[in-house]
Amino acid sequence: RVSHSKHRAREAFIDNLATKPLFEDTEHGEKTLLMKVDPGAHVASHTHEGELEQLFVLQGSFFDQDRTLNVGDYCCRAPNAAHSAGSVQGAILMVIYTRRA
């Protein structure tokens, strides 16, 4: 199924982070989005309950509690994995969430 985003404006969900939904299939628990992380942004430790989180760095750099990811780097987190997140210089990421039973 091909889906075209109807969302043109960024949707802020936390200070210094914004998302643009690209695809969502609520029936199957799948969503893909672009995330813009402003320079200096930081999010305290959190989880995505029941969701596998995959991210790919398209621009800039992005860090969690374990490492810094740069352009072209990929990270996959297990459902319910606690992690922090942020960026010193700012970043644009592709993020994919998949619900796991």
MDTraj code that builds the backbone (N, CA, C; nanometers):
import mdtraj as md
import numpy as np

residues = "ARG VAL SER HIS SER LYS HIS ARG ALA ARG GLU ALA PHE ILE ASP ASN LEU ALA THR LYS PRO LEU PHE GLU ASP THR GLU HIS GLY GLU LYS THR LEU LEU MET LYS VAL ASP PRO GLY ALA HIS VAL ALA SER HIS THR HIS GLU GLY GLU LEU GLU GLN LEU PHE VAL LEU GLN GLY SER PHE PHE ASP GLN ASP ARG THR LEU ASN VAL GLY ASP TYR CYS CYS ARG ALA PRO ASN ALA ALA HIS SER ALA GLY SER VAL GLN GLY ALA ILE LEU MET VAL ILE TYR THR ARG ARG ALA".split()
xyz = np.array([
    [0.0850, -0.1185, 0.0000],
    [0.0000, 0.0000, 0.0000],
    [0.0890, 0.1239, 0.0000],
    [0.0620, 0.2169, -0.0846],
    [0.1359, 0.3430, -0.0906],
    [0.0546, 0.4489, -0.0191],
    [0.1207, 0.5243, 0.0654],
    [0.0517, 0.6284, 0.1399],
    [0.1258, 0.7593, 0.1223],
    [0.0532, 0.8628, 0.0890],
    [0.1114, 0.9953, 0.0780],
    [0.0725, 1.0740, 0.2019],
    [0.1714, 1.1394, 0.2606],
    [0.1449, 1.2146, 0.3821],
    [0.0519, 1.3319, 0.3551],
    [-0.0490, 1.3448, 0.4383],
    [-0.1391, 1.4594, 0.4313],
    [-0.0920, 1.5696, 0.5258],
    [0.0107, 1.5403, 0.6040],
    [0.0610, 1.6339, 0.7041],
    [0.1702, 1.7203, 0.6415],
    [0.1453, 1.8474, 0.6291],
    [0.2442, 1.9371, 0.5704],
    [0.3249, 2.0097, 0.6775],
    [0.2624, 2.0416, 0.7867],
    [0.3308, 2.1154, 0.8933],
    [0.3968, 2.0188, 0.9905],
    [0.5032, 2.0650, 1.0519],
    [0.5682, 1.9844, 1.1546],
    [0.4769, 1.9768, 1.2758],
    [0.4800, 1.8633, 1.3412],
    [0.4020, 1.8451, 1.4620],
    [0.4981, 1.8336, 1.5795],
    [0.5048, 1.9345, 1.6624],
    [0.5940, 1.9309, 1.7781],
    [0.5317, 1.8441, 1.8856],
    [0.6115, 1.7545, 1.9432],
    [0.5595, 1.6731, 2.0521],
    [0.6414, 1.6904, 2.1783],
    [0.7533, 1.7546, 2.1697],
    [0.8359, 1.7856, 2.2853],
    [0.9243, 1.9024, 2.2439],
    [0.9625, 1.9889, 2.3364],
    [1.0456, 2.1033, 2.2993],
    [1.1688, 2.0568, 2.2227],
    [1.1992, 2.1257, 2.1148],
    [1.3186, 2.1038, 2.0327],
    [1.3148, 1.9777, 1.9472],
    [1.2016, 1.9085, 1.9425],
    [1.1852, 1.7928, 1.8537],
    [1.0543, 1.8119, 1.7780],
    [1.0552, 1.7748, 1.6507],
    [0.9324, 1.7826, 1.5708],
    [0.9284, 1.6634, 1.4769],
    [0.8084, 1.6214, 1.4399],
    [0.7946, 1.5073, 1.3510],
    [0.7067, 1.5424, 1.2319],
    [0.7292, 1.4703, 1.1241],
    [0.6430, 1.4759, 1.0067],
    [0.6045, 1.3327, 0.9734],
    [0.4814, 1.2936, 1.0018],
    [0.4379, 1.1576, 0.9704],
    [0.4432, 1.1325, 0.8196],
    [0.4959, 1.0168, 0.7821],
    [0.5013, 0.9766, 0.6418],
    [0.4031, 0.8639, 0.6125],
    [0.3880, 0.7732, 0.7097],
    [0.3024, 0.6566, 0.6912],
    [0.2537, 0.6108, 0.8275],
    [0.1282, 0.5659, 0.8346],
    [0.0774, 0.5057, 0.9569],
    [-0.0291, 0.4029, 0.9217],
    [-0.0128, 0.2849, 0.9790],
    [-0.1102, 0.1773, 0.9653],
    [-0.1453, 0.1341, 1.1069],
    [-0.2513, 0.1925, 1.1618],
    [-0.2866, 0.1650, 1.3009],
    [-0.3300, 0.0203, 1.3209],
    [-0.3884, -0.0398, 1.2199],
    [-0.4323, -0.1789, 1.2303],
    [-0.3145, -0.2737, 1.2545],
    [-0.2030, -0.2462, 1.1900],
    [-0.0850, -0.3322, 1.2040],
    [0.0211, -0.2731, 1.2971],
    [-0.0045, -0.1555, 1.3526],
    [0.0879, -0.0955, 1.4474],
    [0.2189, -0.0510, 1.3862],
    [0.2118, 0.0081, 1.2683],
    [0.3318, 0.0540, 1.1993],
    [0.3226, 0.2036, 1.1724],
    [0.4339, 0.2738, 1.1919],
    [0.4383, 0.4142, 1.1537],
    [0.5815, 0.4537, 1.1187],
    [0.5910, 0.5392, 1.0194],
    [0.7186, 0.5919, 0.9722],
    [0.7095, 0.7434, 0.9756],
    [0.8146, 0.8089, 1.0230],
    [0.8136, 0.9532, 1.0314],
    [0.9528, 1.0102, 1.0146],
    [0.9576, 1.1353, 0.9792],
    [1.0821, 1.2109, 0.9837],
    [1.0819, 1.2858, 1.1154],
    [1.1978, 1.2927, 1.1787],
    [1.2101, 1.3658, 1.3046],
    [1.3214, 1.4688, 1.2916],
    [1.2883, 1.5928, 1.3220],
    [1.3875, 1.6993, 1.3260],
    [1.4221, 1.7250, 1.4720],
    [1.5504, 1.7168, 1.5017],
    [1.5998, 1.7375, 1.6374],
    [1.6817, 1.8659, 1.6353],
    [1.6398, 1.9649, 1.7095],
    [1.7110, 2.0926, 1.7117],
    [1.8439, 2.0804, 1.7860],
    [1.9418, 2.1666, 1.7520],
    [2.0684, 2.1661, 1.8262],
    [2.0437, 2.1848, 1.9758],
    [2.1103, 2.1046, 2.0557],
    [2.0984, 2.1146, 2.2011],
    [1.9803, 2.0413, 2.2608],
    [1.8995, 1.9774, 2.1791],
    [1.7825, 1.9054, 2.2306],
    [1.8259, 1.7847, 2.3128],
    [1.7488, 1.7545, 2.4155],
    [1.7744, 1.6358, 2.4974],
    [1.6429, 1.5864, 2.5551],
    [1.6237, 1.4551, 2.5494],
    [1.5054, 1.3917, 2.6065],
    [1.5533, 1.2928, 2.7120],
    [1.4981, 1.3016, 2.8314],
    [1.5362, 1.2120, 2.9412],
    [1.4977, 1.0674, 2.9074],
    [1.5469, 0.9764, 2.9845],
    [1.5208, 0.8342, 2.9637],
    [1.3705, 0.8070, 2.9551],
    [1.3335, 0.7272, 2.8536],
    [1.1935, 0.6943, 2.8288],
    [1.1865, 0.5618, 2.7533],
    [1.0665, 0.5097, 2.7348],
    [1.0457, 0.3872, 2.6575],
    [0.9353, 0.4105, 2.5556],
    [0.9267, 0.3195, 2.4593],
    [0.8159, 0.3165, 2.3645],
    [0.7467, 0.1834, 2.3889],
    [0.6429, 0.1887, 2.4698],
    [0.5774, 0.0671, 2.5177],
    [0.5274, -0.0206, 2.4029],
    [0.5823, -0.1411, 2.3965],
    [0.5395, -0.2391, 2.2981],
    [0.5838, -0.2124, 2.1556],
    [0.6699, -0.1107, 2.1348],
    [0.7102, -0.0756, 1.9988],
    [0.8597, -0.0962, 1.9770],
    [0.8929, -0.1629, 1.8678],
    [1.0293, -0.1700, 1.8179],
    [1.0574, -0.0345, 1.7546],
    [1.1723, 0.0256, 1.7847],
    [1.2071, 0.1565, 1.7292],
    [1.3322, 0.1425, 1.6430],
    [1.3207, 0.1844, 1.5179],
    [1.4358, 0.1865, 1.4277],
    [1.4589, 0.3307, 1.3858],
    [1.5851, 0.3724, 1.3831],
    [1.6129, 0.5064, 1.3339],
    [1.7369, 0.5079, 1.2469],
    [1.7333, 0.5977, 1.1492],
    [1.8410, 0.6138, 1.0530],
    [1.8716, 0.7626, 1.0448],
    [1.9981, 0.8003, 1.0630],
    [2.0376, 0.9413, 1.0641],
    [2.0578, 0.9899, 0.9206],
    [1.9773, 1.0873, 0.8803],
    [1.9854, 1.1448, 0.7462],
    [2.0750, 1.2675, 0.7409],
    [2.0782, 1.3417, 0.8523],
    [2.1569, 1.4651, 0.8575],
    [2.1977, 1.4913, 1.0014],
    [2.3172, 1.5445, 1.0241],
    [2.3631, 1.5802, 1.1572],
    [2.4063, 1.4599, 1.2383],
    [2.3918, 1.4696, 1.3693],
    [2.4257, 1.3581, 1.4585],
    [2.3252, 1.3536, 1.5718],
    [2.3144, 1.2357, 1.6322],
    [2.2123, 1.2068, 1.7321],
    [2.2745, 1.1139, 1.8346],
    [2.2453, 1.1365, 1.9632],
    [2.3051, 1.0497, 2.0643],
    [2.1995, 0.9885, 2.1547],
    [2.2378, 0.8746, 2.2148],
    [2.1600, 0.8163, 2.3235],
    [2.2563, 0.7930, 2.4382],
    [2.2171, 0.7151, 2.5360],
    [2.3007, 0.6957, 2.6537],
    [2.4259, 0.6124, 2.6242],
    [2.4308, 0.5455, 2.5079],
    [2.5421, 0.4564, 2.4762],
    [2.6376, 0.5079, 2.3700],
    [2.5894, 0.5888, 2.2762],
    [2.6735, 0.6228, 2.1611],
    [2.6188, 0.7450, 2.0875],
    [2.7017, 0.7931, 1.9945],
    [2.6606, 0.8989, 1.9027],
    [2.6466, 0.8381, 1.7644],
    [2.5348, 0.8671, 1.6992],
    [2.5081, 0.8197, 1.5640],
    [2.5256, 0.9359, 1.4680],
    [2.5943, 0.9106, 1.3561],
    [2.6196, 1.0125, 1.2549],
    [2.5460, 0.9777, 1.1262],
    [2.5568, 1.0644, 1.0259],
    [2.4893, 1.0425, 0.8977],
    [2.5168, 0.9010, 0.8478],
    [2.4092, 0.8307, 0.8136],
    [2.4207, 0.6949, 0.7616],
    [2.4156, 0.5866, 0.8677],
    [2.4195, 0.6241, 0.9953],
    [2.4133, 0.5238, 1.1031],
    [2.2695, 0.4824, 1.1298],
    [2.2557, 0.3574, 1.1739],
    [2.1260, 0.2952, 1.2008],
    [2.1259, 0.2418, 1.3430],
    [2.0113, 0.2499, 1.4082],
    [1.9948, 0.1970, 1.5431],
    [1.8586, 0.1288, 1.5512],
    [1.8538, 0.0159, 1.6215],
    [1.7288, -0.0552, 1.6425],
    [1.7164, -0.0837, 1.7921],
    [1.6039, -0.0446, 1.8507],
    [1.5809, -0.0668, 1.9932],
    [1.4647, -0.1636, 2.0122],
    [1.4837, -0.2547, 2.1029],
    [1.3796, -0.3515, 2.1372],
    [1.2607, -0.2796, 2.2014],
    [1.1426, -0.3375, 2.1905],
    [1.0268, -0.2795, 2.2582],
    [1.0550, -0.2610, 2.4080],
    [1.0109, -0.1502, 2.4618],
    [1.0231, -0.1179, 2.6048],
    [1.1662, -0.0902, 2.6505],
    [1.2625, -0.0769, 2.5573],
    [1.4015, -0.0477, 2.5948],
    [1.4119, 0.0979, 2.6392],
    [1.4587, 0.1188, 2.7601],
    [1.4762, 0.2549, 2.8115],
    [1.5963, 0.3198, 2.7432],
    [1.5795, 0.4460, 2.7037],
    [1.6881, 0.5187, 2.6392],
    [1.6639, 0.6688, 2.6523],
    [1.7734, 0.7430, 2.6503],
    [1.7667, 0.8882, 2.6414],
    [1.8000, 0.9236, 2.4965],
    [1.7867, 1.0502, 2.4612],
    [1.8140, 1.0897, 2.3239],
    [1.8415, 1.2388, 2.3171],
    [1.9168, 1.2782, 2.2138],
    [1.9418, 1.4199, 2.1937],
    [2.0396, 1.4443, 2.0809],
    [2.0744, 1.5718, 2.0632],
    [2.1685, 1.6102, 1.9589],
    [2.2394, 1.7382, 1.9988],
    [2.3693, 1.7411, 1.9763],
    [2.4466, 1.8623, 2.0020],
    [2.4294, 1.9592, 1.8860],
    [2.4451, 1.9108, 1.7630],
    [2.4427, 1.9974, 1.6452],
    [2.3102, 1.9983, 1.5704],
    [2.2162, 1.9128, 1.6104],
    [2.0898, 1.8990, 1.5397],
    [2.0949, 1.7790, 1.4469],
    [1.9782, 1.7277, 1.4111],
    [1.9729, 1.6084, 1.3267],
    [1.8375, 1.5973, 1.2591],
    [1.8366, 1.5222, 1.1494],
    [1.7131, 1.4779, 1.0864],
    [1.7218, 1.3267, 1.0763],
    [1.6185, 1.2593, 1.1268],
    [1.6160, 1.1140, 1.1336],
    [1.4933, 1.0597, 1.0619],
    [1.5065, 0.9392, 1.0094],
    [1.3889, 0.8626, 0.9695],
    [1.3665, 0.7646, 1.0828],
    [1.2454, 0.7604, 1.1365],
    [1.2140, 0.6745, 1.2499],
    [1.0970, 0.5838, 1.2110],
    [1.1113, 0.4554, 1.2442],
    [1.0068, 0.3574, 1.2160],
    [0.9702, 0.2883, 1.3471],
    [0.8431, 0.2896, 1.3802],
    [0.7928, 0.2189, 1.4986],
    [0.7061, 0.1024, 1.4526],
    [0.7293, -0.0133, 1.5135],
    [0.6503, -0.1319, 1.4818],
    [0.6034, -0.1934, 1.6124],
    [0.4725, -0.2058, 1.6283],
    [0.4156, -0.2658, 1.7500],
    [0.4454, -0.4143, 1.7535],
    [0.4883, -0.4623, 1.8689],
    [0.5134, -0.6039, 1.8900],
    [0.4170, -0.6548, 1.9949],
    [0.3646, -0.7738, 1.9740],
    [0.2683, -0.8322, 2.0686],
    [0.3364, -0.8787, 2.1952],
])
top = md.Topology()
chain = top.add_chain()
for i, resn in enumerate(residues, 1):
    res = top.add_residue(resn, chain, resSeq=i)
    for name in ("N", "CA", "C"):
        top.add_atom(name, md.element.get_by_symbol(name[0]), res)
traj = md.Trajectory(xyz[None], top)
